[in-house]
């Protein structure tokens, strides 16, 4: 493997299920709980969209939450450069869709 392959495809941590340390248990638990939270957000967004807006933008927003939760489940098993890059892209898209959704459905600030 070349230096560039190692940089872009590097794996930082792989879970050894036969020999779990306390840190492994903590990371797995944290990522599993975090995934459940992201899935709950996805469920909320998708149900809200089904009841009201029925917008492709909102469906995409909900699917992004599902993808982010799935990335946390993958992180329970392995942490690698491609996963970190995917999580960064999904997070940026989540923030953009949040901004676009709020601008579309709540153009005025709530505290104004």
Buried (B, 14 or more C-beta within 10 A) or exposed (E): EEEEEEEEEEEEEEBEEEEEEEEBEEBBEEBBEBBEEBBEBBEEBBEBBEEEBEEEBBBBBBBBBBBBBBBBBBBBEEBBBEBBEBBEEBEEBBEEBEEBBEEEEEEEEEEE
